[in-house]
Amino acid sequence: MCSCVRRSRALSPALLPRLLLPRTGYRRASRGLWTSVQRLLATTGGTDSQLPPFPSQARVVICGGGIVGTSVAYHLAKLGWTDIVLLEQGRLGAGTTRLCAGIVSVAKPISVECQMANYSLNLYQQLEEETGVKTGYANTGSLCLAQNQDRLLSLKRLASRLKVLGISCNVIKSKAVAKLHPLVNIHDLVGALHLPDDAVVSPPDVNHALAVAAAQHGVQILERTTVQQVLVENGHVMAVETDRGSIECEYFVNCAGQWAYELGQASEMKVSIPLHGCEHFYLLTKPLPENLSANNPVVLDMDGRVYVRNWQGGLLSGGFEKNPKPIFTEGRNQLEIQNMQEDWDHFEPMLSSLLRRMPGLESAEILQLVNCPESFTPDMRCLMGETPGVSGYFVLAGMNSSGLAFAGGGGKYLAEWMTYGYPSTDVWPLDIKRFGNLQSSRTFLRHRVMEVMPLLYDLKVPRWDFQTGRQLRTSPLYDRLDTQGARWMEKHGFERPKYFIPQGKDLLSLDQSKTFYKPDWFDIVGAEVKCCKEAVCVVDMSSFTKFELTSTEGEALDLLQHLCANDLDVPVGHIVHTGMLNKRGGYENDCSVVRLSKNSFFIISPSDQPVHCWSWIKKHMPSDPNLHLEDVSWKFTALNLIGPRAMDVLAELSYVSMKPEHFPSMFCKEMSVGYANGIRVMSMTHTGEPGFMLYIPIEYALHVYNEVMSVGQKYGIRNAGYYGLRSLRIEKFFAFWGQDLNAFTTPLECGREFRVKFDKDMDFLGREALVQQRHDGVSRRFVMLVLEDHDTELDVWPWWGEPIYCNGRLAGTTTSSAYSYTLERHVCLGFVSTPPGPDGLPTPITPDFINRGDYEVDIAGQRYSAKAKLYPFSSLFTQQKRRKEDLELSNLQAK
């Protein structure tokens, strides 16, 4: 054990000073806020000695007086909302806000989080001028250190993404790190990312400033008022019941932080808010002998699992250990969060890491070890938006130890959501509807957050998977496929095969293969793709979301015609690909709809959309007893038979011709397969290859699979996984919702105008916006980019989010990518836009602009030339490949 730990533990806890910054900051903030509230009361007829009366009604009630809740109140008030009440069960800012480390950094894993943090930085900087309250804002910048080349690659990828957002950053060498921070030991560093605009603040003071600004805009703030439950009537928020009485309201916002889960469960209609608390440790030192500059950058040593910032002449240092300690498994057992029990043995690995990074601290005197709770979510992303079960119930919680960085931007986006119906940017990665009740198990959450907390600083390479909470939802074929070498990934709790390891392969090395370069499964997936193109493969796609919409008369068709951009009034048995659009014309859902009968429809949606799609349909569904929506995902196993011999396999099993003249494309028949009746067979594959989807009642799943595999042996059948599907669909230029399409993407921007019923004299959601866009022209287009000078063997692979340059100008970003085994090159899909016109407005994009541009894709700071097209051009490369092979063969014969 190092000497610092011995010295610290030798000190009697009674002699340790209390935590200075949060404690004094909180007291200052409380006093200032109360003075501000009293002053506001005096101007509205109250007296300095009176508490404001308890309101009986409000437009919106916000629960939580930490920095997240005050940010929501502030932004709603700025957008013109009135009758806002903010309730805090203890005192303002006495929760996690009081003990927050005070670091605001834009170094976040996804773009929307970077945007939120960047907005927060700008907001906190100008709050002092707006309110007169000092926030402790100091523009220190930050350094993200890299101890190995993989970490440096991840930082280069982050730098490319930040530059797209206009955020200043630079990848620097290790010697430059020493110049920026004299205490950092650089002997094992290979580089770093410098973020000059990052900052530190005093969280209690920022909270104070937001509360003062909100109060000045009319927000009523009530401390020591506990929300007991939210009352709901007809699926909509009606009132909030507190220990001081009830408040009738239209909207409720749960910003309860640690207690958000319990508050959701305590409501009249339970609301699922999947988060769980863990202990989070950081230490404070007394002022160091050598005076550090107040502007020394924050140090984020993710490989060492620690962060360090200046603090009152000394340092504050914490981290994210490999073995976190979950807390608060039930009940709201603290009104205000106190510094919990010290645990030096638990903190020792992080302290050792700190001393390796900053050896000069060996003689520093430790003031205190702080142990405070932080809440974490199942996927390391915060929870935002309107809950699916209760209209008017909004959530902003689960900040994964980034509450300060996300509070400003998160409050802004949620306020926009409540005001306009959706934020000003795509926030699907944070939307609470990405989760359902299946993620609300306390056991699941406890185990998952123990994995999530270390992952915050772990190096995450492409296509990594969570290891906890697995095998929660499985197909009836899971055990059978597992014994045949399936390697699994998880989507919305559902196990899906990635690929199948052939017999004789080293299973351990493949399972542990993690790289930014060519992966070890490359040849395995290549063989599966080859089989899909030349023979037949079977893929278990049971994870798809599946609904049935039925009615006694024409109500089901009327609803779908209103929700869907494409025409659903088709003959029975026909399949229609369509989008469900919002008022802006953007995709809320991208689905396939089968007309089973005159008044019955089968809706197939992406795997991660069961909650979002269900809530979107229900939101627009009239209250009609003749109209019924049912989630039938659990009733059907879905098998995808892909390849030219798929029709032979099915024909032999059903004694029915499966040729196109008898079974046309985009058609569905209910038929027998083997001994099983009632199989919904559809002539589509979701990849562009020939084949069929089989939707099988689960009791027949194993029988049908066995029969397919048995008969298929003579046709070269094999199992395949989703990695192969990804390659096939990307080379065929197929866009997927949640990856390529989102609520801001319209059909006209991604070449799907032919799926819009412009020629029908009927209204549908988004029609007006699409008509206007068609008149004005689109300013961005979905394109396919084939990398031309990228070496698959030696170069870093693209993933998603890479910047796209056209004629040297930033033109867009990629949305998905994969290696095309057909083209023998990497293919990226993404959106590009034209430069703004002289008036600064977007200009329409044309096919000529796409075809004539010189394109490059930036992968971790290295640009690779690419060819862009508006349509799939695999056939062109196939012809070129065949001509090349013919030429090589003729040359060989000539020799």
DAGIFEN-V624740 format. One record per pair of residues at least 6 apart in sequence whose C-alpha atoms are under 8 Angstrom apart, sorted by the first residue. I is the first residue (numbers start at 1). J is the second residue. Records with the same first field share a line. If there is no record, write none. Layout:
# DAGIFEN-V624740
I=J  J
This chain:
# DAGIFEN-V624740
1=348
2=352
3=362
4=362  363  364  365  366
5=344  348
8=365  366  367  368
9=344
16=367  368
17=367  368
18=368
19=368  370
21=202
22=98  99  100  202  203  204
23=98
25=98  202  204  205
26=93  94  98  204  205
28=205
29=204  205  207  208  209
30=91  92  208
32=208
33=208  211  212
36=212  215
37=212  215
38=47  48  49
39=48
40=215  216
41=47  48  52
42=48
46=52
54=244
55=247
56=245  246  247  248
57=247  248  249
58=83  84  85  247  248  249  250
59=82  83  84  248  249  250  251
60=83  84  85  249  250  251  252  253
61=84  85  86  87  240  249  251  252  253
62=69  73  84  85  86  87  252  253  254  255
63=69  86  87  88  227  252  253  254  255  256
64=70  86  87  88  89  254  255  256  257
65=86  87  88  91  92  93  223  255  256
66=92  93  94  95  96  97  207  255
67=93  97  203  204  206  207  210  403  404  407
68=255  396  397  403  404  407  408  410  411
69=86  255  256  411
70=86  207  210  211  214
71=207  210  211  407  408  411  412
72=410  411  412  414  415
73=84  86  211  214  219  411
74=210  211  213  214  217  411
75=411  412  415
76=412  415  416  419
77=84  214  217  218  219
78=217
79=415  419
82=218  219
83=218  219  220
84=218  219  220
85=219  220  221  222
86=219  220  221  222
87=221  222  223  224  225  226  227
88=221  222  223  224  225  226
89=223  224  225  226  227  335
90=223  224  225  226  335  336
91=223  224  336
92=223
93=204  207  208
94=336  337
95=336  337  338
96=257  337  372  373  374
97=203  204  207  404
98=203  204
99=339  372
100=203  404
101=203  316
102=200  201  202  203  404
103=199  200  201  298  309  404  405
104=117  120  121  198  199  200  201  404  405
105=117  118  142  198  199  405
106=113  114  115  117  118  195  198  405
107=114  158
108=114
109=158
111=161  162
112=425  426  427
113=406
114=162
115=165  409
116=405  406  407  408  409  410
117=405  406  408  409
118=167  409
119=408  409
120=404  405  406  407  408  409
121=198  199  405  408
123=408
124=135  137  201  206  408
125=137
127=133  135  206  209  210
128=134  135  209
130=213
131=209  212  213
133=205  208  209
134=205  206  209
135=201  202  203  205  206  209
136=200  201  202  205  206
137=199  200  201  202
138=199  200  201  295
139=196  197  198  199  200  295
140=196  197  198  199  200  294  295  296  297  298
141=194  195  196  197  198  199  295  296  297  298
142=194  195  196  197  198  199  297  298  299  300
143=177  192  193  194  195  297  298  299  300
144=155  192  193  194  299  300  301  302
145=189  191  192  193  299  300  301  302  303
146=152  155  189  190  191  192  301  302  303
147=188  189  190  191  303
148=189  190
149=190
150=459  515  516
151=303  459
152=190  191  192
153=860
154=459  860
155=171  192  193  860
156=171  193  860  861
157=802  859  860  861
158=860
159=169  170  171  193  860  861
160=802  803  858  859  860  861
161=801  802  803
162=168  169
163=169
164=803  810
168=195  196  197
169=193  194  195  196
170=193  194  195
171=191  192  193  194
172=191  192  193  194
173=190  191  192
174=186  189  190  191  192
175=186
177=184  186  191  192
178=184  185  186
180=296  297
181=296  297
183=358  359  360
184=357  358
185=356  357  358  359
186=357
199=298
203=404
215=221
225=242  243  244
226=242  243  244
227=240  241  242  243  263
228=240  241  242  243  263  266  267
229=240  241  242  263  266  267  268
230=237  238  239  240  241  252  266  267  268  269
231=237  238  239  240  241  267  268  269
232=238  239  268  269  390
235=389  390  391
236=250  390  391  392  393
237=249  250  251  252  390  391  392  393
238=248  249  250  251
239=246  247  248  249  250
240=246  247  248  249  252
241=247
250=392
251=392  393  394
252=392  393  394
253=393  394  395  396
254=260  263  393  394  395  396  397
255=395  396  397
256=263  397
257=375  397  398
258=276  277  373  374  375  398
259=332
260=273  275  397
261=272  273  274  275  276
262=330  331  332
264=270  271  272  273
265=271  272
269=390
271=387  389  390
272=436  437  440
273=383  432  440
274=377  378  435  439  440  445
275=375  376  377  378  398  445
276=326  327  328  329  375  376  377  445  446  449
277=326  327  328  329  373  374  375  376  449
278=324  325  326  327  373  374  375  376  449  450
279=324  325  326  327  371  372  373  374
280=318  319  320  324  371  372  373  374
281=318  319  347  369  370  371  372
282=316  317  318  319  369  370  371
283=316  317  318  366  367  368  369  370
284=311  314  315  316  317  366  367  368  369  370
285=314  315  316  364  365  366  367  368
286=313  314  315  364  365  366  367
287=312  313  314  315
288=313  314  364  365
291=313
292=310  313  314
294=310  313
296=309  310
297=309
298=307  308  309  310
299=307  308  309
300=306  307  308
301=307
302=457  458
303=457  458  459
304=350  353  354
305=319  320  321  350  353  457
306=317  318  319  320  350  353  354
307=317  318  319
308=315  316  317  318
309=315  316  317
310=316
317=354
318=350
319=350
320=453  454  456  457
321=349  350  453  454
322=453  454
323=450  454
324=450  453  454
325=450
326=446  449  450
327=373
329=442  446
337=372  373
338=372
339=370  371  372
340=370  371  372
341=371
342=369  370  371
344=369
355=361  362
374=399  400  401
375=398  399  400  401
376=382  398  399  400  401  449  452  453
377=383  398  399  400  445  449  452
378=439  445  448  449  452
379=452
380=400  452  453  456
381=398  399  400  429  430
382=396  397  398  399  400  430
383=395  396  397  398  399  430  431  432
384=394  395  396  397  410  414  430  431  432
385=394  395  396  414  417  431  432  433
386=392  393  394  395  432  433
387=393  394  395  432  433
388=433  611  612  615
389=615
395=432
396=410  411  414
399=406
400=453
413=423  424  425
414=423
415=423
416=422  423  424
417=423
425=744
426=742  743  744
428=434  738  742
433=611  612
434=492  608  609  611  612
435=492  611
436=611
438=493
439=445  493
444=468  469
447=468  469
448=468  469
451=466  467  468
461=514  515  516
462=514  515  516  799
464=514
465=489  490
466=490
469=493
470=490  493  495
471=493  494  495
472=493  494  495
473=493  494  495
474=494  495
475=495  540  542  543  637
476=637  698  701  702
477=540  701  702
484=500  501
485=500  501  502  503
486=497  498  499  500  501
487=497  498  499  500  501  511
488=495  496  497  498  499
489=495  496  497  498
490=496
491=543  607  608
492=607  608
494=543
495=543
496=540  541  543  721  722
497=540  720  721  722
498=720  721  722  723  724
499=524  525  720  721  722  723  724
500=524  719  720  721
501=507  524
502=524
510=520  521
513=519  520
516=796  797
517=792  793  794  795  796  797
518=792  793  794  796  797
525=720  721  723  724
526=724  821
528=537  718  719  720  721  724
529=720  724  725  727  728  821
530=821
531=537  643  716  717  718
532=642  643  644  689
533=642  643  644  689
534=643  644  645
535=643  644  645  646  715  716  717
536=641  642  643  644  645  646  712  715  716  717  718
537=640  641  642  643  646  717  718  719  720
538=639  640  641  642  717  718  719  720
539=639  640  641  642  719  720  721  722
540=637  638  639  640  721
541=637  638  639  640
542=633  636  637  638  639
543=607  633  638
544=604  605  606  607  633  638
545=604  605  606  607  608  609  610  631  633
546=602  603  604  605  610  631  632  633
547=602  603  604  629  630  631  632  633
548=600  601  602  603  629  630  631  632
549=556  600  601  602  603  627  628  629  630
550=556  599  600  601  627  628  629
551=599  600  626  627  628
552=599  626  627
553=599  626
554=598  599
555=599  626  627
556=599  600  601  627
557=568  569  599
559=620  621
560=568
561=567  568  569  764
562=763  764  765
563=580  581  617  620  764  765
564=578  579  580  581  764  765
565=578  579  580  581  755  756  757  764  765  766  767
566=576  577  578  579  755  756  757
567=576  756  757
568=576  593  595
570=595
571=595
572=595  596  597  598
573=594  595  596  597  667  668  669
574=594  595  666  667  668
575=592  593  594  595  666  667  668
576=592  593  594  666
577=590  591  592  593  755
578=590  591  592  593  755  756
579=587  588  589  590  591  747
580=587  588  589  590  591  765
581=587  588  589  743  746  765  766
582=588  743  765  766
583=765  766  767  768  769
584=744  766  769  770
585=744  745  746  747  765  766  767  769  770
586=742  743  744  745  746  747  766
587=737  741  742  743  744  745  746  747
588=613  616  742  743
589=605  609  613  737
590=605  606  736  737
591=603  604  605  606
592=603  604  605
593=601  602  603  604
594=601  602  603  668
595=601  602
596=602
605=613
606=737
634=698
635=697  698
636=695  696  697  698
637=694  695  696  697  698  701
638=693  694  695  696
639=693  694  695  696
640=685  691  692  693  694
641=685  691  692  693  694
642=685  689  690  691  692
643=689  690  691
644=690  691
645=715
646=690  691  692
647=657  658  659  691  692
648=658
649=708  711  712  715
650=656  658  673  708
651=657  658
652=711
653=673  674  707  708  711
654=671  672  673  674
657=663
663=683
664=683
665=683  684
666=682  683  684
667=682  683  684
668=680  681  682  683
669=680  681  682
670=678  679  680  681
671=677  678  679  680  681
672=678  679
673=679  704
674=703  704  707
676=700  703  704
678=696  697
679=694  695  696  697
680=693  694  695  696
681=692  693  694  695
682=692  693  694
683=690  691  692  693
684=690  691  692  693
685=691  692  693
686=729
687=725  728  729  732  734
688=728  729  732  734
689=728
696=704
709=717  718
726=818
727=818  819  820  821
728=820
729=735
730=816  817  818  820  827  828  829
731=818  820  822  827  872  874
732=872  873  874
733=784  829  871  872
735=741
739=815  816
740=815  816  829  830
746=770
747=753  755  756
748=770  773  774  778
749=778  780  781  782
750=781  782  783
751=781  782  870
776=844
777=843  844  845
778=843  844  845
779=833  834  842  843  844  845
780=831  832  833  834  844  845
781=831  832  833  845
782=829  830  831  832  870
783=829  830  831  832  868  869  870  871
784=827  828  829  830  867  868  869  870  871  872
785=827  828  829  830  866  867  868  869
786=825  826  827  828  866  867  868
787=825  826  827  828  857  864  865  866  867
788=825  864  865  866  867
789=864  865  866
790=825  826  864  865
792=825  826
796=859  860
797=859
798=817  818  826  828  859
799=816  817  818
800=813  814  815  816  817
801=813  814  815  816
802=813  814  815  857  858  859  860
803=810  811  812  813  814  857  858  859
804=810  811  812  813  814  832  855  856  857  858
805=811  812  855  856  857  858
806=853  854  855  856
807=853  854  855
808=854  855  856
811=831  832  833  834  835
812=830  831  832  833
813=830  831  832
814=828  829  830  831
815=828  829  830  831
816=828  829  830
817=826  827  828  829
818=826  827  828
819=825  826  827
820=826  827
822=874  877  878
823=874  877  878
833=845
834=842  843  844  845
835=842  843
836=842  843
837=843
847=870
850=868  869  870
851=868  869
853=868
854=865  866  867
855=865  866  867  868
856=863  864  865  866
857=863  864  865  866
858=864
